[in-house]
């Protein structure tokens, strides 16, 4: 079961883009690995309105540009371009999956009291904050429909955060990094540390934990170091049960593969690393993927079954962490991916 995360406008606004509907895409893609993205309907309408204003401004500017005349572009065609239809179509083809929540109950009196009292999410010194109030009550109604469950809310608005802070079922974060720290807290609690002591190392303490991340199978990996020995522990995402662990230093395999000087070394390291892929960090995976596009001793045998499957499996599960467009293009060419 994934976390439920509600997004405010300021984290996904996207007024200027004509390629995508939602903004903050790199953050949303990180959230999607562990979360269900939920957006209040007023936020969707606000994104549409931002795009509408931006396009109208750009259209008017374009009409006054002399190149419009010089290139003999039909002014009527520009004036009659259906901005509203285009925005609806862009929203309709949004590739990032999300669900919406709506405010269906009459909370006008409640909103009025908050506004008149300058109470959060309204501004302290004015009645500014209607949209935030709408979002606030949309969230409260949504909580009523998912009795007992807790949610995260992503916002950079201090007054909305203040309004939600007293709700024990809501955790407010400003971005994915803060979200990740909050969900990591479980693995540093006494209960889980005692399980690590029983199943992995009796010397482990909360302060021994170095990093926590999601692996290519969407399970947690806990990395901790005790008495100069580093352990990697795979934990089931939903049940939080310990699946496996190792204290083997597989980084030597990673380095040898990245710097492979022969086809035989590449095959050997692919075979050796296969058992440890589930413990690889995002950065190690990025480094390995990049090596597949740079090192001729890897990409020259990319069609060999073991090499191809090794790299493709990592790329398919972690493609969102590869941000270099040139690396992505080369990788797809080398491994013959569309």
C-alpha positions as CSV (number, residue, x, y, z in Angstrom):
1,X,0.0,0.0,0.0
2,X,1.5,3.3,-1.0
3,X,1.5,6.6,0.9
4,X,-1.2,9.1,0.1
5,X,0.3,12.5,-0.7
6,X,-1.8,15.7,-1.4
7,X,-0.2,18.5,-3.4
8,X,-0.7,22.2,-3.1
9,X,-0.4,24.5,-6.1
10,X,3.0,26.0,-5.3
11,X,4.7,22.6,-5.6
12,X,3.3,21.7,-9.0
13,X,2.6,25.0,-10.7
14,X,3.5,25.0,-14.4
15,X,2.3,28.2,-16.1
16,X,4.9,28.5,-18.8
17,X,5.3,24.9,-20.0
18,X,3.5,24.0,-23.3
19,X,4.9,20.4,-23.1
20,X,3.4,19.2,-19.8
21,X,0.4,20.0,-17.7
22,X,1.8,19.4,-14.2
23,X,5.0,21.0,-13.0
24,X,7.5,19.8,-10.5
25,X,7.9,16.7,-12.5
26,X,11.2,15.4,-11.1
27,X,9.8,15.7,-7.6
28,X,6.5,14.0,-8.6
29,X,8.4,11.1,-10.2
30,X,10.3,10.6,-7.0
31,X,7.0,10.6,-5.0
32,X,5.4,8.2,-7.5
33,X,7.8,5.4,-6.5
34,X,6.3,5.2,-3.0
35,X,3.1,7.3,-3.2
36,X,-0.3,7.9,-4.6
37,X,-0.4,11.5,-5.9
38,X,-3.6,13.4,-4.9
39,X,-4.5,16.9,-6.1
40,X,-7.4,19.0,-5.0
41,X,-9.7,20.0,-7.9
42,X,-9.1,23.7,-7.2
43,X,-5.4,23.2,-7.7
44,X,-6.1,21.7,-11.2
45,X,-8.3,24.6,-12.0
46,X,-5.6,27.0,-10.8
47,X,-3.0,25.4,-13.0
48,X,-5.3,25.7,-16.0
49,X,-5.9,29.4,-15.1
50,X,-2.2,30.1,-14.9
51,X,-1.6,28.5,-18.3
52,X,-4.6,30.4,-19.7
53,X,-3.2,33.8,-18.5
54,X,0.3,33.0,-19.7
55,X,-0.9,31.9,-23.2
56,X,-3.2,35.0,-23.7
57,X,-0.2,37.2,-22.8
58,X,2.1,35.4,-25.2
59,X,-0.5,35.4,-27.9
60,X,-1.0,39.2,-27.6
61,X,2.8,39.7,-27.6
62,X,3.1,37.4,-30.7
63,X,0.5,39.4,-32.6
64,X,2.4,42.7,-32.0
65,X,5.7,41.1,-33.0
66,X,6.9,42.3,-36.5
67,X,7.9,38.8,-37.5
68,X,4.2,37.9,-37.4
69,X,3.8,40.3,-40.4
70,X,7.2,39.5,-42.0
71,X,6.5,35.7,-42.0
72,X,3.0,36.4,-43.4
73,X,1.3,34.5,-40.6
74,X,-2.4,34.7,-40.6
75,X,-3.5,37.0,-37.7
76,X,-7.0,35.6,-37.6
77,X,-5.6,32.1,-37.2
78,X,-3.5,33.3,-34.2
79,X,-6.4,35.2,-32.7
80,X,-8.8,32.3,-33.1
81,X,-6.5,29.7,-31.6
82,X,-8.6,27.8,-29.1
83,X,-6.5,28.2,-25.9
84,X,-9.2,26.6,-23.7
85,X,-9.4,23.5,-25.9
86,X,-5.6,23.2,-26.0
87,X,-5.3,23.4,-22.2
88,X,-8.0,20.7,-21.7
89,X,-6.2,18.4,-24.2
90,X,-2.9,19.0,-22.5
91,X,-4.5,18.1,-19.1
92,X,-6.0,15.0,-20.7
93,X,-2.7,13.6,-21.9
94,X,-0.8,14.2,-18.7
95,X,1.4,11.1,-18.3
96,X,1.9,11.3,-14.5
97,X,-0.9,9.4,-12.8
98,X,-2.9,11.3,-10.1
99,X,-6.3,11.4,-8.6
100,X,-8.3,14.5,-7.6
101,X,-10.3,15.3,-4.5
102,X,-13.2,17.8,-4.4
103,X,-15.0,19.8,-1.7
104,X,-18.6,18.8,-1.8
105,X,-19.9,19.9,1.6
106,X,-21.0,23.5,2.5
107,X,-18.3,25.0,4.7
108,X,-19.0,28.6,3.8
109,X,-19.7,29.5,7.5
110,X,-16.5,27.9,8.6
111,X,-14.5,29.7,5.9
112,X,-16.1,33.0,7.0
113,X,-15.1,32.5,10.6
114,X,-11.5,31.7,9.7
115,X,-11.4,34.8,7.3
116,X,-12.9,37.2,9.8
117,X,-10.6,36.0,12.6
118,X,-7.5,36.0,10.4
119,X,-7.0,32.4,11.4
120,X,-4.9,30.0,9.3
121,X,-4.9,29.2,6.4
122,X,-5.9,32.9,6.0
123,X,-3.3,35.6,6.3
124,X,-2.7,37.1,9.7
125,X,-3.5,40.6,8.7
126,X,-6.0,40.3,5.9
127,X,-8.7,38.0,4.4
128,X,-6.3,36.7,1.8
129,X,-6.3,32.9,1.6
130,X,-9.6,31.7,0.1
131,X,-7.9,29.1,-2.2
132,X,-5.8,27.8,0.7
133,X,-9.0,27.5,2.8
134,X,-10.7,25.6,0.0
135,X,-7.7,23.2,-0.1
136,X,-7.8,22.9,3.7
137,X,-11.4,21.9,3.8
138,X,-11.0,19.6,0.8
139,X,-8.3,17.8,2.7
140,X,-10.5,17.5,5.8
141,X,-13.4,16.1,3.8
142,X,-11.0,13.6,2.1
143,X,-9.7,12.5,5.6
144,X,-13.3,11.8,6.5
145,X,-13.7,9.5,3.5
146,X,-10.6,7.4,4.4
147,X,-11.3,6.9,8.1
148,X,-8.2,6.0,10.1
149,X,-5.6,6.5,7.4
150,X,-3.0,9.2,7.5
151,X,-1.7,11.4,4.7
152,X,1.1,13.7,3.7
153,X,0.5,17.2,2.3
154,X,3.2,18.9,0.2
155,X,3.1,22.7,0.5
156,X,5.4,25.7,1.0
157,X,2.6,27.8,2.3
158,X,3.2,28.5,6.0
159,X,-0.4,29.4,6.8
160,X,-1.8,26.3,5.2
161,X,0.8,24.3,7.1
162,X,-0.2,26.0,10.3
163,X,-3.8,25.1,9.7
164,X,-3.0,21.5,9.2
165,X,-0.4,21.0,12.0
166,X,-3.0,20.2,14.7
167,X,-4.4,17.3,12.7
168,X,-2.7,14.1,13.9
169,X,-3.5,12.3,10.6
170,X,-1.6,14.9,8.5
171,X,2.1,15.4,8.1
172,X,3.1,18.5,6.2
173,X,6.3,18.5,4.2
174,X,7.8,21.0,1.7
175,X,9.4,18.5,-0.7
176,X,10.4,14.9,-1.3
177,X,13.6,15.1,0.8
178,X,11.6,16.2,3.9
179,X,9.0,13.5,3.1
180,X,11.7,10.8,2.9
181,X,13.1,11.8,6.3
182,X,9.7,11.5,7.8
183,X,9.0,8.1,6.5
184,X,12.6,6.9,7.4
185,X,11.8,7.6,11.1
186,X,10.2,4.2,11.5
187,X,13.5,2.5,10.8
188,X,15.3,4.5,13.6
189,X,12.7,3.6,16.3
190,X,13.6,1.3,19.1
191,X,11.2,-1.5,17.8
192,X,12.9,-1.8,14.4
193,X,16.4,-1.3,15.9
194,X,15.7,-4.3,18.2
195,X,14.7,-6.4,15.1
196,X,17.9,-5.5,13.4
197,X,19.8,-6.6,16.6
198,X,18.0,-9.9,16.5
199,X,18.3,-10.6,12.8
200,X,21.4,-8.8,11.5
201,X,23.8,-7.4,14.1
202,X,23.6,-7.2,17.9
203,X,25.8,-4.0,17.9
204,X,23.4,-1.9,15.8
205,X,22.2,1.4,17.1
206,X,20.0,4.1,15.5
207,X,23.0,6.4,15.0
208,X,24.7,3.6,13.0
209,X,22.3,4.0,10.2
210,X,23.9,5.8,7.3
211,X,21.3,5.9,4.5
212,X,17.8,4.5,3.7
213,X,16.5,4.3,0.1
214,X,14.1,2.3,-2.2
215,X,15.8,-0.3,-4.3
216,X,15.0,-1.4,-7.9
217,X,12.3,-3.8,-6.5
218,X,10.6,-0.9,-4.6
219,X,11.7,-2.3,-1.2
220,X,13.6,-0.4,1.5
221,X,17.3,-0.7,1.8
222,X,18.9,0.2,5.2
223,X,22.6,0.8,5.2
224,X,24.3,0.9,8.6
225,X,27.9,0.7,9.8
226,X,28.9,-0.9,13.2
227,X,32.4,-1.6,14.3
228,X,33.7,-0.7,10.9
229,X,31.5,-3.3,9.2
230,X,28.8,-2.0,6.8
231,X,25.6,-3.9,6.5
232,X,22.8,-3.7,3.8
233,X,19.4,-4.8,4.8
234,X,16.4,-5.2,2.4
235,X,13.0,-4.6,4.0
236,X,9.6,-5.2,2.5
237,X,8.0,-1.9,1.5
238,X,4.5,-2.7,3.0
239,X,5.0,-5.2,5.8
240,X,8.4,-3.7,6.9
241,X,9.6,-7.3,7.4
242,X,13.4,-7.9,6.9
243,X,13.8,-9.9,3.7
244,X,17.6,-10.2,3.4
245,X,20.9,-8.7,4.4
246,X,24.6,-8.7,3.6
247,X,27.8,-7.3,4.9
248,X,29.8,-8.1,1.8
249,X,31.6,-5.2,0.2
250,X,30.2,-5.4,-3.3
251,X,31.4,-1.9,-4.2
252,X,34.6,-3.6,-5.7
253,X,32.3,-5.3,-8.3
254,X,30.7,-1.9,-9.1
255,X,34.0,-0.2,-9.6
256,X,35.4,-3.1,-11.7
257,X,32.3,-3.1,-13.9
258,X,32.4,0.7,-14.4
259,X,36.1,0.6,-15.3
260,X,36.0,-2.8,-17.1
261,X,38.9,-3.2,-19.5
262,X,37.8,-6.3,-21.3
263,X,34.7,-8.2,-22.4
264,X,35.5,-11.1,-20.0
265,X,35.7,-8.7,-17.0
266,X,32.3,-7.1,-18.0
267,X,30.7,-10.6,-18.2
268,X,32.3,-11.6,-14.9
269,X,31.2,-8.4,-13.0
270,X,27.7,-8.6,-14.4
271,X,27.5,-12.1,-13.0
272,X,29.0,-11.2,-9.7
273,X,26.9,-8.1,-9.2
274,X,23.6,-9.7,-10.1
275,X,23.1,-11.0,-6.6
276,X,23.6,-7.5,-5.1
277,X,21.5,-5.3,-7.4
278,X,18.8,-5.1,-4.8
279,X,21.3,-3.4,-2.5
280,X,22.6,-0.8,-5.0
281,X,22.0,2.9,-4.2
282,X,20.5,5.2,-6.8
283,X,23.9,6.8,-7.3
284,X,25.6,3.5,-8.0
285,X,22.9,2.6,-10.5
286,X,23.3,6.0,-12.2
287,X,27.1,5.4,-12.4
288,X,26.6,1.9,-13.8
289,X,24.1,3.1,-16.4
290,X,26.4,6.0,-17.5
291,X,29.3,3.5,-17.8
292,X,27.3,1.4,-20.2
293,X,27.2,4.4,-22.6
294,X,30.9,5.4,-22.1
295,X,32.9,2.2,-21.7
296,X,33.4,0.4,-25.1
297,X,34.0,-2.9,-23.2
298,X,30.4,-2.7,-22.0
299,X,28.4,-1.2,-24.9
300,X,30.2,-3.3,-27.5
301,X,28.6,-6.5,-26.0
302,X,25.3,-4.9,-25.1
303,X,23.4,-7.4,-27.1
304,X,24.8,-10.4,-25.1
305,X,21.9,-11.7,-23.2
306,X,23.3,-11.5,-19.7
307,X,24.7,-7.9,-20.2
308,X,21.5,-6.7,-21.9
309,X,19.2,-8.1,-19.2
310,X,21.4,-6.8,-16.4
311,X,21.4,-3.2,-17.6
312,X,17.8,-3.1,-18.9
313,X,16.3,-4.4,-15.6
314,X,18.0,-1.6,-13.7
315,X,17.1,1.0,-16.3
316,X,13.4,0.0,-16.4
317,X,13.0,0.2,-12.6
318,X,15.1,3.3,-12.0
319,X,14.8,5.3,-15.3
320,X,13.4,8.3,-13.4
321,X,16.7,8.9,-11.6
322,X,18.6,9.3,-14.9
323,X,18.5,13.0,-15.6
324,X,21.1,13.3,-18.4
325,X,19.3,13.4,-21.7
326,X,22.4,12.4,-23.6
327,X,22.9,9.4,-21.4
328,X,19.3,8.3,-21.9
329,X,19.6,8.7,-25.7
330,X,22.8,6.7,-25.9
331,X,21.5,4.0,-23.6
332,X,18.4,3.5,-25.7
333,X,20.5,3.4,-28.9
334,X,23.0,0.9,-27.4
335,X,20.3,-1.4,-26.0
336,X,17.9,-0.9,-28.9
337,X,15.1,0.6,-26.8
338,X,12.4,2.9,-28.2
